[in-house]
Amino acid sequence: MNTSVQSQRIDILILLAAVIIFSVAGLSKKGLAAFLGTLTGLFVTLGLTLFFGGVLKIGGMTSPFASTLILTGHFRLDIQGIFYSAVLLGA
């Protein structure tokens, strides 16, 4: 995947977290602590996902519908990116 695309996705993730947390908690010490805790958790999860995904060579083709999508003509579908995104959303 293109590095600039990944950087843009991380920027969107940080912006979205900031908007949601500071809208709820306000610009306070609690809001800042919640924001920093959220970012720390997301980056730890992202790091672990990328590390173990590379070590274990997880391609994302383990889901039952992935092969069906590929066989129906979606050859350019980034199954691994979708899998990593699902891991981050689940965290």
C-alpha positions in Angstrom: 0.0 0.0 0.0 1.2 3.5 -0.8 2.9 5.2 2.2 1.2 8.5 1.6 -2.2 6.8 1.6 -1.4 5.2 4.9 -0.2 8.5 6.3 -3.5 10.1 5.2 -5.5 7.4 6.9 -3.6 7.8 10.1 -4.2 11.6 9.9 -7.9 11.0 9.5 -7.9 8.6 12.4 -6.2 11.2 14.7 -8.5 14.0 13.5 -11.6 11.9 14.1 -10.5 10.8 17.5 -9.8 14.4 18.5 -13.1 15.7 17.2 -15.1 13.0 19.0 -13.2 13.1 22.3 -13.0 16.9 22.6 -16.6 17.3 21.6 -17.6 15.1 24.5 -15.0 16.0 27.2 -14.3 19.5 26.1 -10.8 21.1 26.0 -9.7 20.1 29.5 -7.2 17.9 31.2 -9.6 15.0 31.1 -10.2 15.5 27.4 -6.4 15.6 26.8 -5.8 12.5 28.9 -8.6 10.6 27.0 -7.2 11.7 23.7 -3.6 10.7 24.5 -4.8 7.4 25.9 -6.9 6.7 22.8 -3.9 7.5 20.5 -1.6 5.4 22.5 -3.9 2.4 22.4 -4.5 2.8 18.6 -0.8 3.1 17.9 0.1 0.1 20.1 -2.7 -1.9 18.3 -1.5 -0.8 14.9 2.1 -1.6 15.7 1.2 -5.1 17.0 -1.0 -5.7 14.0 1.7 -4.8 11.5 4.4 -6.6 13.4 2.5 -9.9 13.9 0.9 -9.6 10.4 4.4 -9.5 8.9 5.9 -12.2 11.1 3.0 -14.6 10.7 2.4 -13.6 7.1 -1.3 -13.0 7.6 -2.8 -12.1 4.3 -6.4 -11.6 5.3 -7.6 -14.5 3.1 -8.7 -16.4 6.2 -12.2 -15.0 6.2 -14.8 -17.2 4.5 -16.0 -14.6 2.0 -12.5 -13.3 0.9 -12.0 -16.0 -1.7 -15.5 -15.5 -3.0 -14.8 -11.8 -3.5 -11.6 -12.5 -5.4 -13.2 -15.2 -7.6 -16.1 -12.8 -8.6 -13.7 -10.4 -10.2 -12.5 -8.0 -7.5 -8.8 -8.7 -8.1 -7.6 -5.3 -6.9 -9.3 -5.6 -3.5 -6.9 -5.1 -0.7 -7.9 -8.0 1.5 -5.0 -7.5 3.9 -5.8 -3.8 4.4 -9.4 -4.7 5.1 -8.3 -7.3 7.6 -6.0 -4.9 9.4 -8.7 -2.3 9.4 -11.1 -4.8 11.0 -8.5 -5.5 13.7 -8.1 -1.8 14.5 -11.9 -1.3 14.6 -12.2 -4.3 16.9 -9.7 -2.8 19.3 
